[in-house]
């Protein structure tokens, strides 16, 4: 079946889901741990071993988001890239927000979006800057002709060696990236959202089962849950849905940039009932569902994609 959202000369990915036999989820992706590696923040895809699967070769669209305009923060790599690829193959134009030092990753994500036959709008800057949060909304509306789906995904985390050692500068960075930026961006976006629009927040299993070494990050993710539930009540009468996705342990460049040692990387994700870490591609469908008409009666929900880890 030919995909009208794939440009001439680009590889076709069809418009239907795969008809292959069901896979055993315990072996659907890498079951081994991950090799020792270290990165500075922000993590980069080409320095992440093995490279995460964003659905580049596997995601099949089905016209769920045709003619939608989406803005995704943290869209250069990891979960954000997987969502951008999926949205594009579902027919959406996608604005991509990322840090300037992530330009190479962002270029690759934009390439995949363009090859799906939809428009990619790169937006480089720091979301800790209130003015930049407003700017990316205004540019999305101006250059894509509107805004229908806002995905608040960008986040920062580092391993902490005790609360007594957590420097205020680092605390500020986590809170401004994970809390202030989503509120700044949503605040700027709401006046542009029409009935049928959707806001999706990336929270985490850490909101419900926090790790001591991620105490500040976990606090922000718990706050996301309250944000989703409160904003869903506020915007519901306007016909705007607000939901969250709670990933479990997902292999993205953020993980080797967190500061964990070799033992922690080797065991990453093995404490889930499925016995392995997830891949960004395995989250894309959750975001597509929440952005689509299939979720027209879903608001104020937190959708877990955790490998069976309970919330």
RODO-2510 file (C-alpha; in nm, 4 decimals, decimal comma):
residues 311
     n   res          X          Y          Z
     1     x     0,0000     0,0000     0,0000
     2     x     0,1581     0,3270    -0,1109
     3     x     0,2122     0,5928     0,1547
     4     x     0,1209     0,9400     0,0256
     5     x     0,3166     1,0877     0,3171
     6     x     0,6497     0,9552     0,1844
     7     x     0,8422     1,1788    -0,0533
     8     x     0,9597     1,0605    -0,3933
     9     x     1,2752     0,8559    -0,3711
    10     x     1,2377     0,8005     0,0038
    11     x     1,1853     0,4529     0,1482
    12     x     0,8161     0,3622     0,1842
    13     x     0,6892     0,2465     0,5197
    14     x     0,3259     0,1839     0,4260
    15     x     0,0202     0,3053     0,6135
    16     x    -0,0860    -0,0061     0,8026
    17     x     0,0473    -0,1764     1,1090
    18     x     0,2637    -0,4833     1,0591
    19     x     0,0739    -0,8092     1,0086
    20     x     0,3560    -1,0249     1,1439
    21     x     0,2941    -1,2797     1,4161
    22     x     0,2965    -1,1503     1,7758
    23     x     0,6426    -1,1307     1,9309
    24     x     0,7450    -1,2451     2,2743
    25     x     0,7911    -0,9090     2,4543
    26     x     1,0700    -1,0497     2,6712
    27     x     1,2880    -1,0989     2,3624
    28     x     1,1486    -0,8381     2,1216
    29     x     1,4518    -0,6140     2,1819
    30     x     1,7942    -0,6400     2,3405
    31     x     1,7867    -0,8614     2,6499
    32     x     2,1488    -0,8103     2,7579
    33     x     2,2628    -0,5277     2,9773
    34     x     2,4474    -0,2308     2,8322
    35     x     2,8247    -0,1766     2,8104
    36     x     3,0086     0,0657     3,0335
    37     x     3,0077     0,4143     2,8809
    38     x     2,9960     0,7730     2,9916
    39     x     2,8684     1,0925     2,8333
    40     x     2,8297     1,4515     2,9344
    41     x     2,4816     1,6027     2,9307
    42     x     2,3072     1,6186     2,6957
    43     x     2,3616     1,2639     2,5720
    44     x     2,4116     1,2142     2,1993
    45     x     2,2913     0,9259     1,9845
    46     x     2,6166     0,8511     1,8004
    47     x     2,7969     0,8151     2,1350
    48     x     2,5349     0,5765     2,2747
    49     x     2,6245     0,2071     2,2450
    50     x     2,4241     0,0291     2,1178
    51     x     2,2269     0,2942     1,9319
    52     x     1,8633     0,3085     2,0445
    53     x     1,5824     0,1913     1,8175
    54     x     1,3543     0,4864     1,7391
    55     x     1,1351     0,2941     1,4973
    56     x     1,3261     0,4162     1,1923
    57     x     1,2858     0,0795     1,0183
    58     x     0,9752    -0,0531     1,1877
    59     x     0,7030     0,2056     1,2522
    60     x     0,4110     0,1915     1,0092
    61     x     0,1649     0,4776     0,9909
    62     x    -0,2119     0,4520     0,9490
    63     x    -0,3262     0,8130     0,8840
    64     x    -0,4125     0,8737     1,2501
    65     x    -0,2722     1,2292     1,2580
    66     x    -0,3244     1,3535     0,9035
    67     x    -0,2833     1,7325     0,8714
    68     x    -0,2109     1,7771     1,2441
    69     x     0,0599     2,0202     1,3577
    70     x     0,2719     1,8966     1,6501
    71     x     0,5396     2,0542     1,8675
    72     x     0,7692     1,8118     2,0503
    73     x     1,0281     1,9268     2,3046
    74     x     1,3417     1,7160     2,3390
    75     x     1,2758     1,5849     1,9886
    76     x     1,6355     1,5323     1,8804
    77     x     1,6842     1,1802     2,0179
    78     x     1,5417     0,9076     2,2383
    79     x     1,1698     0,9154     2,3068
    80     x     1,1296     1,2509     2,1335
    81     x     1,2780     1,1210     1,8088
    82     x     1,0615     0,8083     1,8175
    83     x     0,7494     1,0211     1,8669
    84     x     0,8513     1,2596     1,5879
    85     x     0,9034     0,9731     1,3431
    86     x     0,5722     0,8129     1,4363
    87     x     0,3786     1,1396     1,4179
    88     x     0,5238     1,2149     1,0748
    89     x     0,4353     0,8703     0,9422
    90     x     0,0834     0,9249     1,0752
    91     x     0,0623     1,2410     0,8632
    92     x     0,1566     1,5225     1,1037
    93     x     0,3907     1,8140     1,0467
    94     x     0,6372     1,8269     1,3362
    95     x     0,8219     2,1124     1,5077
    96     x     1,1326     1,9864     1,6861
    97     x     1,2723     2,1634     1,9935
    98     x     1,6266     2,0782     2,1088
    99     x     1,9462     2,2242     2,2542
   100     x     2,1964     2,3773     2,0074
   101     x     2,4580     2,1177     2,1043
   102     x     2,2141     1,8478     1,9886
   103     x     2,2040     1,9842     1,6329
   104     x     2,3438     1,6698     1,4680
   105     x     2,0837     1,4505     1,6347
   106     x     1,8095     1,6999     1,5501
   107     x     1,9153     1,7038     1,1848
   108     x     1,8786     1,3265     1,1734
   109     x     1,5326     1,3398     1,3300
   110     x     1,4281     1,6118     1,0859
   111     x     1,5511     1,3957     0,7986
   112     x     1,3283     1,1060     0,9059
   113     x     1,0303     1,3410     0,9394
   114     x     1,0901     1,4852     0,5926
   115     x     1,1295     1,1406     0,4396
   116     x     0,7820     1,0575     0,5695
   117     x     0,6549     1,3352     0,3442
   118     x     0,5613     1,5867     0,6133
   119     x     0,7267     1,9060     0,7290
   120     x     0,9982     1,9261     0,9932
   121     x     1,0535     2,2599     1,1711
   122     x     1,3821     2,2644     1,3694
   123     x     1,3848     2,4930     1,6753
   124     x     1,7204     2,5162     1,8546
   125     x     1,7451     2,6774     2,1965
   126     x     1,7321     2,6269     2,5721
   127     x     1,3917     2,5610     2,7263
   128     x     1,5104     2,7017     3,0581
   129     x     1,4709     3,0395     2,8884
   130     x     1,1093     3,1528     2,9292
   131     x     1,1270     3,3600     2,6119
   132     x     1,2437     3,0614     2,4070
   133     x     0,9474     2,8535     2,5291
   134     x     0,7113     3,1212     2,4004
   135     x     0,9105     3,1546     2,0780
   136     x     0,8848     2,7876     1,9806
   137     x     0,5078     2,8016     2,0175
   138     x     0,4790     3,1193     1,8112
   139     x     0,7061     2,9850     1,5384
   140     x     0,5151     2,6564     1,5233
   141     x     0,1859     2,8383     1,4851
   142     x     0,3268     3,0830     1,2320
   143     x     0,5246     2,8398     1,0164
   144     x     0,3090     2,5285     1,0384
   145     x    -0,0207     2,7164     1,0355
   146     x    -0,1379     2,6177     1,3821
   147     x    -0,0798     2,3816     1,6740
   148     x    -0,2835     2,0684     1,7454
   149     x    -0,0570     1,8483     1,9576
   150     x     0,1935     1,9634     2,2197
   151     x     0,4323     1,6990     2,3538
   152     x     0,6227     1,8160     2,6629
   153     x     0,9049     1,5648     2,6622
   154     x     1,2405     1,7352     2,7301
   155     x     1,4019     1,6415     3,0616
   156     x     1,7283     1,6362     3,2531
   157     x     1,8511     1,3850     3,5113
   158     x     2,1766     1,3029     3,6908
   159     x     2,2684     1,0414     3,9475
   160     x     2,2893     1,1970     4,2955
   161     x     2,5213     1,0810     4,5707
   162     x     2,2971     1,1868     4,8576
   163     x     2,0731     1,4889     4,8983
   164     x     2,3357     1,6569     5,1133
   165     x     2,5630     1,6667     4,8071
   166     x     2,3053     1,8081     4,5650
   167     x     2,4197     2,1530     4,4573
   168     x     2,1636     2,4274     4,4142
   169     x     2,2850     2,4936     4,0592
   170     x     2,2040     2,1355     3,9629
   171     x     1,8690     2,1484     4,1409
   172     x     1,7832     2,4639     3,9478
   173     x     1,8796     2,2984     3,6198
   174     x     1,6523     1,9995     3,6850
   175     x     1,3592     2,2095     3,8004
   176     x     1,3854     2,4694     3,5230
   177     x     1,4163     2,1995     3,2542
   178     x     1,1592     1,9552     3,3882
   179     x     0,9069     2,1864     3,5572
   180     x     0,9383     2,5478     3,4500
   181     x     0,9838     2,4738     3,0795
   182     x     0,6683     2,2585     3,0425
   183     x     0,4639     2,5223     3,2235
   184     x     0,6145     2,8072     3,0188
   185     x     0,5480     2,6180     2,6947
   186     x     0,1963     2,5036     2,7820
   187     x     0,1085     2,8540     2,8999
   188     x     0,2141     2,9964     2,5640
   189     x     0,0393     2,7188     2,3689
   190     x    -0,3040     2,7154     2,5334
   191     x    -0,4371     3,0316     2,3603
   192     x    -0,3632     2,8644     2,0237
   193     x    -0,5202     2,5259     2,0992
   194     x    -0,8639     2,4570     1,9576
   195     x    -1,1186     2,1905     2,0556
   196     x    -0,9754     1,8522     1,9615
   197     x    -0,6205     1,9529     2,0488
   198     x    -0,4059     1,7494     2,2847
   199     x    -0,1253     1,8016     2,5346
   200     x     0,0914     1,5014     2,6239
   201     x     0,3476     1,5107     2,9053
   202     x     0,6332     1,2628     2,9460
   203     x     0,6346     1,1726     3,3127
   204     x     0,8040     0,8544     3,4450
   205     x     0,7759     0,5425     3,6552
   206     x     1,0013     0,7466     3,8856
   207     x     0,6950     0,9536     3,9784
   208     x     0,5536     0,6471     4,1525
   209     x     0,8604     0,4369     4,2387
   210     x     1,1396     0,6923     4,2949
   211     x     1,5052     0,5970     4,3107
   212     x     1,7095     0,7763     4,5804
   213     x     1,9796     0,8612     4,3279
   214     x     1,7238     1,0443     4,1137
   215     x     1,5466     1,2261     4,3957
   216     x     1,5199     1,5651     4,2239
   217     x     1,4242     1,4149     3,8875
   218     x     1,1621     1,1909     4,0536
   219     x     1,0137     1,4959     4,2295
   220     x     0,9633     1,6686     3,8960
   221     x     0,8052     1,3606     3,7418
   222     x     0,5608     1,3308     4,0324
   223     x     0,4752     1,6968     3,9748
   224     x     0,4014     1,6138     3,6103
   225     x     0,1281     1,3768     3,7244
   226     x    -0,0395     1,6545     3,9230
   227     x     0,0090     1,8913     3,6293
   228     x    -0,1647     1,6497     3,3905
   229     x    -0,4586     1,5879     3,6206
   230     x    -0,5128     1,9534     3,7096
   231     x    -0,4720     2,0839     3,3546
   232     x    -0,7040     1,8149     3,2185
   233     x    -0,9763     1,9470     3,4488
   234     x    -0,9074     2,3052     3,3477
   235     x    -0,9013     2,2475     2,9714
   236     x    -1,1575     1,9694     2,9400
   237     x    -1,4535     2,2073     2,9005
   238     x    -1,2651     2,3701     2,6118
   239     x    -1,2358     2,0357     2,4314
   240     x    -0,8604     2,0063     2,4925
   241     x    -0,7347     1,6752     2,6292
   242     x    -0,4297     1,6468     2,8582
   243     x    -0,2571     1,3152     2,9297
   244     x     0,0781     1,1725     3,0305
   245     x     0,2975     0,8804     2,9324
   246     x     0,5029     0,7207     3,2107
   247     x     0,8034     0,5403     3,0624
   248     x     0,9932     0,2804     3,2597
   249     x     1,3629     0,2123     3,1931
   250     x     1,4105     0,3142     2,8281
   251     x     1,7474     0,3052     2,6510
   252     x     1,8133     0,6608     2,5313
   253     x     2,1233     0,8873     2,5281
   254     x     2,0017     1,0303     2,8595
   255     x     2,0935     0,7019     3,0318
   256     x     2,4717     0,6924     2,9663
   257     x     2,4734     1,0675     3,0423
   258     x     2,3152     1,0115     3,3849
   259     x     2,6443     0,9156     3,5519
   260     x     2,5750     0,5522     3,6389
   261     x     2,8595     0,3045     3,6779
   262     x     2,9203    -0,0120     3,4745
   263     x     2,7194    -0,2308     3,7120
   264     x     2,4139    -0,0065     3,6881
   265     x     2,4272     0,0017     3,3074
   266     x     2,4753    -0,3754     3,2888
   267     x     2,1579    -0,4297     3,4906
   268     x     1,9522    -0,1458     3,3426
   269     x     1,5930    -0,2593     3,2898
   270     x     1,6450    -0,6104     3,4197
   271     x     1,4314    -0,5459     3,7270
   272     x     1,1133    -0,5221     3,5158
   273     x     0,8745    -0,8182     3,4787
   274     x     0,9708    -0,8329     3,1096
   275     x     1,3345    -0,8561     3,2175
   276     x     1,4843    -0,5949     2,9851
   277     x     1,5017    -0,2249     2,9080
   278     x     1,2600    -0,0759     2,6597
   279     x     1,3460     0,1017     2,3366
   280     x     1,2120     0,4450     2,2326
   281     x     1,0225     0,2809     1,9459
   282     x     0,8120     0,0935     2,2000
   283     x     0,6668     0,4196     2,3338
   284     x     0,5692     0,5815     2,0050
   285     x     0,2326     0,4095     1,9814
   286     x     0,1270     0,5433     2,3225
   287     x     0,1821     0,9030     2,2110
   288     x     0,0101     0,8432     1,8775
   289     x    -0,2930     0,6985     2,0564
   290     x    -0,3182     0,9913     2,2989
   291     x    -0,2817     1,2451     2,0159
   292     x    -0,5384     1,0758     1,7923
   293     x    -0,9160     1,0578     1,7725
   294     x    -0,8940     0,7046     1,9135
   295     x    -0,8350     0,8749     2,2505
   296     x    -1,1228     1,1217     2,2207
   297     x    -1,2570     1,0229     2,5658
   298     x    -0,9167     0,9899     2,7323
   299     x    -0,8034     1,2853     2,9424
   300     x    -0,6274     1,3194     3,2751
   301     x    -0,4758     0,9738     3,2255
   302     x    -0,1216     0,8488     3,2849
   303     x    -0,0391     0,5700     3,0413
   304     x     0,2412     0,3454     3,1735
   305     x     0,4931     0,1928     2,9323
   306     x     0,7130     0,0312     3,1931
   307     x     0,7823    -0,3289     3,1004
   308     x     0,5373    -0,4307     3,3707
   309     x     0,6796    -0,2192     3,6517
   310     x     0,3887    -0,1020     3,8617
   311     x     0,2909     0,2602     3,9147
***
